[in-house]
């Protein structure tokens, strides 16, 4: 491009000035245009989920959980309504989007749920009886039936890397695909119970962790005040606060005022 004439300077002096400024810019640099600056890596929406213990089931952020028509898998972390489980039992009907977070773990991966017993054996090697049961993972091992009768199935104990807040127990009648079964991702017989969405699976006295019926159950505590309301049911504001008891109800100040309209005073029980 042309050089505008500057008063008092010859054309040659003006050219030297332009070259000097150009060299200075190259050496020292200049602030980049904002549009040219590298963008920070995109964060996945599901990173907003806040789990006390890392889950074994994939999850994602679903704003549709704010509606009254969507419930299964929502409240996955017990904190955010939009945090939602997907893709695996009992959430196989919920498609995991491309931005879902899939926890890394070792477990059997059958294309079709088997009816025979199996477990995860980290010591499995090529040629060990029963290993490679799912045809994909050496650690997946058949046990306790027919030609695998000599392979003893593990003791009746669930195995979690991190103790879950959902109650669980050992159910010998469990099969893959049944609600709550394969809770630890290792033993089919390990079964979740009572906590949403496993409310239809009743916890026996042997279920862990133990909790008292008639009292709200918050193993990790909660900053929101709550009470026991025998009139609570699904769909009433604040009910199912602990995810275990329908009568456990949030109340009073906190949580952005969501439960201000609910008094924390216990209702009197009228004797007959």
MILO-56983 format. One record per residue (C-alpha): residue in one letter; x, y, z; residue number from 1. Coordinates in steps of 0.1 Angstrom, whole numbers, plus 2048, in hexadecimal, padded with zeros to 3 digits. Example, Ala and Ser with C-alpha at 12.3 -4.5 7.8 and 13.67 -1.06 7.14 Angstrom:
% residues 2
{"A", {87B, 7D3, 84E}, 1}
{"S", {889, 7F5, 847}, 2}
//
This chain:
% residues 272
{"X", {800, 800, 800}, 1}
{"X", {80B, 824, 7FB}, 2}
{"X", {81C, 83A, 815}, 3}
{"X", {80B, 85A, 81F}, 4}
{"X", {822, 878, 81D}, 5}
{"X", {82D, 885, 83E}, 6}
{"X", {837, 8AA, 840}, 7}
{"X", {85C, 8B0, 846}, 8}
{"X", {868, 88D, 83C}, 9}
{"X", {874, 881, 81B}, 10}
{"X", {865, 863, 80B}, 11}
{"X", {884, 84E, 813}, 12}
{"X", {882, 858, 838}, 13}
{"X", {85D, 84F, 839}, 14}
{"X", {865, 82C, 82B}, 15}
{"X", {87F, 827, 845}, 16}
{"X", {867, 831, 861}, 17}
{"X", {84D, 818, 854}, 18}
{"X", {867, 7FC, 852}, 19}
{"X", {873, 804, 876}, 20}
{"X", {84F, 803, 883}, 21}
{"X", {848, 7E2, 871}, 22}
{"X", {868, 7D2, 87F}, 23}
{"X", {85F, 7DE, 8A2}, 24}
{"X", {83D, 7CE, 89F}, 25}
{"X", {84C, 7AD, 894}, 26}
{"X", {865, 7AC, 8AF}, 27}
{"X", {850, 7B7, 8CC}, 28}
{"X", {82F, 7A9, 8C1}, 29}
{"X", {80D, 7BA, 8C4}, 30}
{"X", {7ED, 7B1, 8D6}, 31}
{"X", {7DA, 798, 8C2}, 32}
{"X", {7B7, 79F, 8B5}, 33}
{"X", {79F, 78E, 8CE}, 34}
{"X", {791, 779, 8B1}, 35}
{"X", {7B3, 76B, 8AA}, 36}
{"X", {7BA, 760, 8CE}, 37}
{"X", {7B6, 73B, 8D4}, 38}
{"X", {795, 731, 8E4}, 39}
{"X", {796, 71E, 905}, 40}
{"X", {78D, 6FA, 902}, 41}
{"X", {767, 6F4, 903}, 42}
{"X", {75B, 6E7, 924}, 43}
{"X", {742, 6CB, 924}, 44}
{"X", {721, 6D5, 935}, 45}
{"X", {721, 6B5, 94A}, 46}
{"X", {740, 6C2, 95C}, 47}
{"X", {727, 6D6, 970}, 48}
{"X", {71C, 6B6, 981}, 49}
{"X", {729, 6B3, 9A5}, 50}
{"X", {72B, 68F, 9B0}, 51}
{"X", {736, 686, 9D3}, 52}
{"X", {743, 665, 9C6}, 53}
{"X", {74D, 660, 9A1}, 54}
{"X", {730, 64E, 98F}, 55}
{"X", {734, 62E, 97A}, 56}
{"X", {718, 638, 963}, 57}
{"X", {71B, 651, 946}, 58}
{"X", {70B, 673, 94C}, 59}
{"X", {704, 694, 93B}, 60}
{"X", {6F4, 6B6, 940}, 61}
{"X", {6CF, 6B6, 935}, 62}
{"X", {6BB, 6D6, 939}, 63}
{"X", {69B, 6C2, 932}, 64}
{"X", {69E, 6B4, 955}, 65}
{"X", {68F, 6D6, 960}, 66}
{"X", {66D, 6CC, 951}, 67}
{"X", {653, 6B6, 962}, 68}
{"X", {653, 69D, 946}, 69}
{"X", {677, 691, 94A}, 70}
{"X", {684, 67F, 96A}, 71}
{"X", {697, 65F, 964}, 72}
{"X", {6BC, 664, 968}, 73}
{"X", {6B8, 689, 973}, 74}
{"X", {6C8, 695, 994}, 75}
{"X", {6E4, 67C, 98D}, 76}
{"X", {6FC, 68E, 9A5}, 77}
{"X", {6E1, 696, 9BE}, 78}
{"X", {6E9, 6BB, 9BA}, 79}
{"X", {6DF, 6C6, 997}, 80}
{"X", {6BE, 6BD, 987}, 81}
{"X", {6CE, 6C0, 965}, 82}
{"X", {6E9, 6A6, 96C}, 83}
{"X", {6DC, 686, 95C}, 84}
{"X", {6E7, 662, 95A}, 85}
{"X", {6E5, 651, 938}, 86}
{"X", {6EE, 633, 922}, 87}
{"X", {6F0, 617, 93C}, 88}
{"X", {6D8, 604, 952}, 89}
{"X", {6C0, 610, 95D}, 90}
{"X", {6C4, 62D, 945}, 91}
{"X", {6C8, 61A, 925}, 92}
{"X", {6AA, 62D, 916}, 93}
{"X", {6BC, 64E, 91B}, 94}
{"X", {6D4, 655, 8FF}, 95}
{"X", {6F6, 663, 908}, 96}
{"X", {6FF, 681, 8F3}, 97}
{"X", {721, 687, 8E5}, 98}
{"X", {72B, 69D, 902}, 99}
{"X", {722, 684, 91D}, 100}
{"X", {73C, 67B, 936}, 101}
{"X", {743, 655, 936}, 102}
{"X", {756, 64A, 955}, 103}
{"X", {774, 634, 94F}, 104}
{"X", {771, 612, 960}, 105}
{"X", {776, 5ED, 95C}, 106}
{"X", {757, 5D8, 957}, 107}
{"X", {748, 5BD, 941}, 108}
{"X", {738, 5CA, 921}, 109}
{"X", {720, 5B0, 913}, 110}
{"X", {70D, 5B8, 8F3}, 111}
{"X", {6F0, 5A5, 901}, 112}
{"X", {6EB, 5A1, 927}, 113}
{"X", {6F4, 57D, 931}, 114}
{"X", {6E0, 567, 949}, 115}
{"X", {6FE, 556, 957}, 116}
{"X", {714, 563, 974}, 117}
{"X", {734, 576, 96E}, 118}
{"X", {74B, 58F, 97F}, 119}
{"X", {769, 5A5, 979}, 120}
{"X", {78B, 594, 97F}, 121}
{"X", {7A8, 5AC, 97C}, 122}
{"X", {7C0, 58E, 97D}, 123}
{"X", {7B2, 57E, 95D}, 124}
{"X", {7CA, 575, 942}, 125}
{"X", {7C8, 564, 920}, 126}
{"X", {7BF, 540, 925}, 127}
{"X", {7B0, 543, 948}, 128}
{"X", {790, 531, 94B}, 129}
{"X", {771, 547, 948}, 130}
{"X", {784, 567, 93E}, 131}
{"X", {77A, 57C, 921}, 132}
{"X", {755, 574, 928}, 133}
{"X", {748, 592, 916}, 134}
{"X", {75F, 58C, 8F8}, 135}
{"X", {76E, 5AF, 8FE}, 136}
{"X", {77F, 5B1, 91F}, 137}
{"X", {797, 597, 92E}, 138}
{"X", {78D, 5A0, 951}, 139}
{"X", {768, 596, 94B}, 140}
{"X", {765, 573, 958}, 141}
{"X", {74A, 558, 959}, 142}
{"X", {745, 546, 97B}, 143}
{"X", {730, 52D, 98E}, 144}
{"X", {71F, 51A, 972}, 145}
{"X", {724, 4FC, 95B}, 146}
{"X", {748, 4FB, 94E}, 147}
{"X", {750, 519, 964}, 148}
{"X", {744, 509, 985}, 149}
{"X", {768, 507, 990}, 150}
{"X", {76A, 52D, 98E}, 151}
{"X", {75C, 539, 9AF}, 152}
{"X", {747, 558, 9AC}, 153}
{"X", {752, 574, 9C3}, 154}
{"X", {744, 577, 9E6}, 155}
{"X", {723, 589, 9EB}, 156}
{"X", {732, 5AC, 9ED}, 157}
{"X", {72E, 5CA, 9D7}, 158}
{"X", {74F, 5DA, 9CD}, 159}
{"X", {74F, 600, 9C9}, 160}
{"X", {76E, 615, 9C2}, 161}
{"X", {75B, 630, 9D6}, 162}
{"X", {73F, 629, 9EE}, 163}
{"X", {71F, 635, 9DE}, 164}
{"X", {704, 649, 9F0}, 165}
{"X", {6E9, 633, 9E1}, 166}
{"X", {6E0, 614, 9F7}, 167}
{"X", {6E9, 5F2, 9E9}, 168}
{"X", {6E8, 5CD, 9F1}, 169}
{"X", {6F0, 5AB, 9E2}, 170}
{"X", {6D3, 59C, 9CE}, 171}
{"X", {6D9, 578, 9C2}, 172}
{"X", {6BB, 57B, 9AB}, 173}
{"X", {6CA, 599, 998}, 174}
{"X", {6CE, 596, 972}, 175}
{"X", {6DC, 5AF, 95A}, 176}
{"X", {6C2, 5C8, 950}, 177}
{"X", {6AF, 5C7, 971}, 178}
{"X", {6AB, 5E8, 982}, 179}
{"X", {6C7, 5EF, 99A}, 180}
{"X", {6DC, 5D0, 992}, 181}
{"X", {701, 5D2, 989}, 182}
{"X", {703, 5F0, 9A0}, 183}
{"X", {728, 5EF, 9A5}, 184}
{"X", {72E, 5E8, 980}, 185}
{"X", {73F, 5C7, 989}, 186}
{"X", {726, 5B0, 99A}, 187}
{"X", {704, 5AA, 98A}, 188}
{"X", {6F7, 5A1, 9AC}, 189}
{"X", {700, 5C3, 9BB}, 190}
{"X", {6E0, 5D7, 9BC}, 191}
{"X", {6D6, 5FB, 9C3}, 192}
{"X", {6B6, 600, 9D7}, 193}
{"X", {69E, 61A, 9E4}, 194}
{"X", {6B0, 639, 9D7}, 195}
{"X", {6A3, 649, 9B7}, 196}
{"X", {69F, 63B, 99D}, 197}
{"X", {6A0, 61A, 9B0}, 198}
{"X", {683, 622, 9C7}, 199}
{"X", {66F, 603, 9BB}, 200}
{"X", {68C, 5EC, 9C8}, 201}
{"X", {687, 5E9, 9ED}, 202}
{"X", {6A6, 5E8, A03}, 203}
{"X", {6A9, 5CB, A1B}, 204}
{"X", {6B7, 5D0, A3E}, 205}
{"X", {6D9, 5C5, A31}, 206}
{"X", {6DB, 5E2, A18}, 207}
{"X", {6F8, 5F9, A1C}, 208}
{"X", {6FD, 614, A26}, 209}
{"X", {6E3, 611, A41}, 210}
{"X", {6CA, 62D, A47}, 211}
{"X", {6AD, 632, A5E}, 212}
{"X", {68A, 631, A50}, 213}
{"X", {676, 650, A5C}, 214}
{"X", {695, 666, A59}, 215}
{"X", {6A4, 678, A3C}, 216}
{"X", {6C4, 668, A30}, 217}
{"X", {6E0, 67F, A25}, 218}
{"X", {701, 66C, A28}, 219}
{"X", {715, 689, A1B}, 220}
{"X", {700, 6A3, A2D}, 221}
{"X", {6EC, 6C0, A1D}, 222}
{"X", {6ED, 6E6, A21}, 223}
{"X", {6C7, 6E8, A1B}, 224}
{"X", {6B0, 6E5, A39}, 225}
{"X", {697, 6C8, A37}, 226}
{"X", {67B, 6B6, A4B}, 227}
{"X", {667, 696, A4B}, 228}
{"X", {645, 69C, A3A}, 229}
{"X", {62E, 67D, A3A}, 230}
{"X", {618, 68E, A20}, 231}
{"X", {634, 690, A06}, 232}
{"X", {631, 67F, 9E5}, 233}
{"X", {642, 681, 9C3}, 234}
{"X", {63C, 6A2, 9B2}, 235}
{"X", {638, 6B7, 9D1}, 236}
{"X", {653, 6D2, 9D5}, 237}
{"X", {66F, 6C7, 9EC}, 238}
{"X", {665, 6A3, 9F0}, 239}
{"X", {67D, 686, 9EA}, 240}
{"X", {698, 69D, 9F7}, 241}
{"X", {6B0, 681, A00}, 242}
{"X", {6A8, 66C, 9E1}, 243}
{"X", {69D, 64F, 9F8}, 244}
{"X", {67F, 65A, A0B}, 245}
{"X", {661, 66B, 9FB}, 246}
{"X", {659, 67A, A1E}, 247}
{"X", {67B, 68C, A20}, 248}
{"X", {674, 6B0, A16}, 249}
{"X", {68A, 6CF, A11}, 250}
{"X", {67D, 6EE, A22}, 251}
{"X", {685, 712, A2D}, 252}
{"X", {6A0, 729, A20}, 253}
{"X", {6BD, 720, A0A}, 254}
{"X", {6C0, 712, 9E6}, 255}
{"X", {6B8, 734, 9D8}, 256}
{"X", {696, 736, 9EA}, 257}
{"X", {688, 717, 9D9}, 258}
{"X", {679, 70A, 9F9}, 259}
{"X", {671, 72A, A0C}, 260}
{"X", {64C, 722, A09}, 261}
{"X", {650, 701, A1C}, 262}
{"X", {650, 705, A42}, 263}
{"X", {66A, 6F0, A54}, 264}
{"X", {653, 6EA, A71}, 265}
{"X", {649, 6C6, A76}, 266}
{"X", {624, 6C0, A73}, 267}
{"X", {613, 6B2, A92}, 268}
{"X", {607, 68E, A90}, 269}
{"X", {5E4, 68A, A9C}, 270}
{"X", {5DF, 66C, AB2}, 271}
{"X", {5BF, 657, AAC}, 272}
//
